[in-house]
Each structure stands twice: as structure tokens, then as C-alpha cells.
Amino acid sequence: MVRGSRALLSSLASVAVLGGAAFATHIRHTMGASSAELRRAAARSPHATDGTFANRETGLPRPDLTVRQLATMLLGRTARGLPPGPIPLATDGPWRERGELAATWCGHASVLLEVDGRRVLVDPVWSERTSPVPGFGPRRLHAPPVPLAALGEVDVVLLSHDHYDHLDRPTVTALARGTDAVFVVPIGVGAHLRSWGVASHRVLEGDWDDVLDVAGLTLTCLEARHFSGRSFRRNTTQWAAWKVAGSTHAVYVAGDTGPSTVHARTGAAHGPFDLTLMPIGAYADLWPDIHTTPEQAVAAHRDLGGRGMLPIHWATFVLGFHGWDEPAERAVRAAAEHGVTLALPRPGERLEVAAVGRPVPWWRDLATPDA
């Protein structure tokens, strides 16, 4: 009996070791390319020094917080960011349309664009969590409004940078298997995709100011103010905004950005834009450089010469310290103050940009009676 118990314990220990090794391998694979691969990619860019990319603008001042204050903020973040009820989804949309100018917000920064008959899927994230570790990390507040396979054929998958809430390995590999899309990414991000088995001929990388002609569209890689990194080392790949232009229409895809003078320069050089996708959530005094507040997003939209504005980067993952619907309310007020045409659709709702009117405040129906 003792000998049998020892054998069982030994077997369980072996399984635990092997399971731990497999778990670690999974995490490492999800993180993406090796440091050596990323350094080789960065060496091709004039915007990287010794394998590290950087913003052109200096950092903004940050508040001095005690450990207790910071711990209180972190502990209360999730509760404050949760909606009081289920987020309504538009699940019956015409997913396979090829309009002249339309957009379907799929949650967070994931948007399906239709530009002059071409379909561009921006920063698609269909996973339950944004983390390399299974079962950990920010969890979705709502399901994807449509199964990934139901979207149909996509011409371009456009990525802004390599953070987990914008670059999701399971989503990328599913799109690589299920579509013929070309993946257009900032320089360095292609190394992650190739490490996951995406064929090299399907990956196009651009650096700031590069112009790429893809699937009948002209894609211009533009400067943004943010950072990158999927491990403990930051800024190993480039981050970018994009101009998506067809024969008639142009869309500005911000990805993630902080407040910056670059928006006015971009507007002067590349505007105007029929539509801008601007991030309005996950802002905090702790990181004033990397995420715009709703008011700053509206100001950036105006600097860009935008006509219609589609707010993104809110209501899907709890990444900031604000209330879940605060970004929408602040964006509505800022847009009204400056006469900006704003669209705030439910996740999954398709917008014909020419028909955008006043936003319908669907999020208020979720508010608690005493809110």
C-alpha cells in the first residue's frame, strides 16, 4: 500500500511538472516573438534605438500617490467599472456588407470598417480575457456581438500595436485560418504574427509615414503617442495610428493614443477624415501620456479634421479607474459643446456614416434607479 501511494504521488508530481512546463510554454508562446526577433525588426526602423521605440514628446507629470492610495484604487477598479446590468448587443446585423462608408463597433477597439467596398477589421479581440495567462487578466463585460466566423471574408486585418487588448493570438490565428486577409501592422508586430504561424507573405509592416497599397486601399502608418510590449520589456515594437483611404473616403484609426500635438500635424498633412475612431476610455492620472480622456479625444478629432467620430476603447474591459459609462457621458457633453457629430452605437450595431445623427444613450437604460 505504501509503495503504491509513493508511486501515485510520484506520478502526480510528474504530471504537475509537465503541466507546469506546458502552462509556461503556452504563456511564452502567447507573448509572441523572442527578444532577438524583435531586436532584428526594430533595427530596420529609424525610430528605434538599441531595439527600443519611443514617443517624440516628453512625458506629462504624474500624481504622487502613497502605496495605500494606489492599492485602494486598484482594489476598487473592477467594482467601479462594472455595468449595473447586461450590456445590450446588436446581434442581428448585416455582417457581410460591403458599403461605401460604414462601421460596426464590435466592442473595445475592434471595429469592422467598410471603405469604398473594402472590408477592414481593426484590432480584433474575440477572447474572453486580455492576458497571456489563461483565467487571469481583465475579463469581457459582454460577449462578442457576432461569432468571428460569421463576419465573412475580410480584406485587411489592421493592427495598431501589440498590447493584449488590441493584439489577441487566438483571434489572429483564427482569422489567418478562416480568411484570406492581409495583416497590416506597425513594424515589429509582424514578428509576433509570424511566430504564431501567419505566413510571411500575408504580413505587411509599416513604420511611421510609410504608405502601403493593400486590397485596393491606401494605408498610411501615422505617429501616435503610446507604448508597446507584451512582456516585462516595453517598447519593443512600434505603435501607430492609421489612415485608411479608398478612392472616395478616408478613415482615421487612432488605436491607442494620449493627448498630443501630432493630431494637428496629421490633420494638416493627411486630413480631412470622413470618420475617426477615437479612444475615450481607460484614462487615468497615473498614465496621462497614453490614453486620451473623452474631452481630449474630441479635441484630437477636431485637430484631425474629422467629420464623424466613433468612440472606441470603452464598455468591454475594465482597464481604467472610472465608472463604466463615464466615458460615454463625457464624450457626449464634449461633442455637444464643440458641435462634433458623434456616434455611440451598441456593440454589434452597424452604422452608415452618412446617416449618423445624434447618439442614442442606450447605456442609461442600465443605470441603477438611484444613480
Secondary structure, DSSP 4 states (H G I P E B T S, - for coil): -HHHHHHHHHHHHHHHHHHHHHHHHHHHHHH-S-HHHHHHHHTT-TTEETTEE--SSPPPP-----HHHHHHHHHHHHHHHS-SSPPP---S--TT---SEEEEEEETTEEEEEETTEEEEES---SSBSSSSTT-S-B-SS--SS-GGGG---SEEE----STTT--HHHHHHHHHH--PEEEEETTHHHHHHHTT--GGGEEEE-TT-EEEETTEEEEEE--S----SSSS---S---EEEEE-SS-EEEE--S--S-THHHHHHHHH--EEEEEEE-SS--TT-TTTS--HHHHHHHHHHTTEEEEEEES-SSS--SSS-TTHHHHHHHHHHHHHT-EE--PPTT-EEEGGG--SPP-GGGGGS-TT-
